[in-house]
Amino acid sequence: ENVVVSGIERYTANRVSQFQEALLALIASILTRKVVLDHIDRSVTVACNTTKSLVMKDFTLDPDIESMRKAGITMVRSLASNHCISFRESLGEEAKKVFQMLANKLAKNDPQRSNEILEIVHRNNIGLVYRIAESQAARRSEERFLAEFQEVTRTKESALRSGQLSLTPDQQEYRRDIQAIPAALRDLTCVTAQQRRVYDDFANCNPTLELVYSQVKNIEDIAIKLLTKKDQNIAVITNETVVSEEVGDAINKLRSDVAKETAEYLAPHVLFRLFIIQDKISATAAVDATSVAMQVLLVSRIAFLTLLAECKRHATDAPISNAFVNDDRRWKQLELCKRLVYRGLLSHTILDKALIADLQHSHNDVRREAEAFAKDILSFIVSVNIAAESIVDQEFAQTISHLKRGASADHYANGINSIRIQSIFSYPAEMRERINGYIDTWTVINQTPRKERSTEFMKELQDNRMLRSGAEGHIRELLGTMLEASVEDFSTRLLTSPVPLASLLGRTGTAQFADPSLYVKTDASTDFVSLLIKCCSSPKDQPSAANSSTLNLLNRMLSIYTEVLRNNHSKCIEMTANPESARNAPALPAGVAYQITFNQRPYVRFLSNIMENNLSKKVVPNLNQDSAVRGFLDQLKALSPMNLPGFAFGWLELICHRCLTARCLAGESRQYWDDYAALLVEGLRFVDSFVGAGRTATPSAMLFFKGLFKLMLVILHDFPVLCVDTCLLYTSPSPRDS
């Protein structure tokens, strides 16, 4: 599990597991070379002779044989493993020789590629070679010490049974030495507590992982004792901080035991343990997030994170970062990565290089996983103020540049700088140019402070029959083309404008919180429609005629809106499924392309503004509000997600519009309750099509699902009577497995 093969997948021809096994065999062969075995034997000999001399002398008069054995094991393992540092350079050279053979075989006689493979394999696995050598030295020294210790044990046990210790000349000399010490400072019967602490401290000087893990296990044991006390009601963990002083002291001791010499190669294995712990935390949280096991896992995570922080203090963040990005599970460990980034334990530069490598990977699954991880971790960095957006842009320059290209390119060919949608109208080209001229003129007028010349402009349209209906009029063409032009202008601006980081990370809404400059023509169109509706209002002595004329115009506009949206939605789906279908559409000039991906934002903005401007008596005095509300409800039902799935989130935002909900739900008439409940049922039917029995919901479907039920939760809180009156409508289409 500790053999690292990341970074050379492209050289292994999709045989990663076989290569991992071969690499493990080579690492094992390194430690069987004579020069390496000689070095290990030397370390074992030095450690055993030193330990035997000191332990047998210190424990000469101590009757506790087991304490003597434990002290000897602790000391000999520590000395042997630490002594391996003396031949680390020689061991590295032997490893390079072995890795070179593997690199030459994979590179197929290509020197440059061979050097690349050698560098990657050596950098990723030399630490493992060191640790195996240390572990082997520690194990062999323990075996030799115990073998030589058996004779001493038998002799001492026999002497204890007879009541008379038989001392060797060295031990007799040692006894005379300690008898010369004042009685207050010596104990002839056993080893003192201060002497025992010296042997206990050898466990903290051992760089091998097993002793570090034993210290963490000790921390876990302390946490278990605290959590299982009958009168213990407080949690051990609060916001990643240890509450218990006893656990905190143990973690601080663990931190103080990290040495500068061991920090660099200790970090990767601590991170490996953190991966395992984080997976266990996720699995345990799904069962019981408050259990003792969960609390102990959290304590372990804090201990290992503290250990990593100490490793970084002694070395740098490079070993930790390289170990993280070289692990095959790196993009599945988002929660752990957030904690590492928050503590400053991961290098943003190294993370950026790893992300861009996978974002450009040949496999779609790898690209999608890396893209989702990149957006989540960048959003986290910005949201918790680890770094400002400008700093994030610099430190993750390659990743952000790639994400922005993917967000703005929208699969259009190079050189495309303008977007068109396939129109619902088939009038001559000169009519289109004439209407576009009117639209551009109005856009300019609408941007002036007081909309100067608006009266003259409306009179010009009237004189040219652009505001008339019927066979001789062109109001349908004017309003429809204006909406189409708004969508085209939005898509073109979106294509050619830089993507803000906040928008790239998905931290903006569908319409109301996007860049206002994208909606210049959309806002101009809604202002034109609102002005046109106002102009339809007759004098006060003719309210019925004014109401009829204004309502007809509003309904005509809503009908055109639905027709344009449906057409654009269906054409985009057709273009996505079959790109060749664009050949049947009218030809376009160079640099212009038909819209490929349906974008709901301009439609949401348009209808949202229309609701804002017309569902109020102060805006349009002669408009019958009841009939207007009914018209909006009918159009929203026609635009339901079951009919237009690409407009689902826009539809959800529109049915939540404050003007619409105020008209439909507030008041005592309750005349719109059934109609509004019918919209909720449409949403539930759409959810059921994704999360019903036997189906696996996509992230987008679950996001819609949450949004809809949040709306229903608000309605349940504010209008419980509505839910009671219409409850039978919701039972049938509700998701059965949610």
Secondary structure, DSSP 8 states (H G I E B T S, - for coil): -----TT-GGGTTT-HHHHHHHHHHHHHHHTTSHHHHHHHHHHHHHHHHHHHHHHHHHTTT---HHHHHHHHHHHHHHHHHHHGGGGHHHHHHHHHHHHHHHHHHHHTS-HHHHHHHHHHHHHHHHHHHHHHHHHHHHHHHHHHHHHHHHHHHHHHHHHHHHT-----HHHHHHHHHHHTS-GGG--SSS--HHHHHHHHHGGGG--SHHHHHHHHHHHHHHHHHHHT-TT--S-SEETTEE--HHHHHHHHHHHHT--HHHHHHHHHHHHHHHHHHHHHHHHHHHH-TTSHHHHHHHHHHHHHHHHHHHHHHHS-SHHHHHHHHHSTTGGG-HHHHHHHHHTT-S-HHHHHHHHHHHHT-SSHHHHHHHHHHHHHHHHHHHHTTSS-HHHHHHHTHHHHHHHHHHHHHTT--TT--EEE---S----HHHHHHHHHHHHHHHHHHTSTT-TTHHHHHHHHHHTTTT--SSS--HHHHHHHHHHHHHHHHHHHHHHS---HHHHTT-S-SSTTS-GGGGHHHHHHHHHHHHHHHHT---TT-HHHHHHHHHHHHHHHHHHHHHHHHHHHHHHHHHHH-GGGGGGS----TTEEE--S---HHHHHHHHHHHHHHSSTTT-TTS-HHHHHHHHHHHHHHT-TTT-GGGHHHHHHHHT-HHHHHHHHSSS--TTHHHHHHHHHHHHHHHHHHHSTT----HHHHHHHHHHHHHHHHHHHH-HHHHHHTHHHHHTTS-TT-
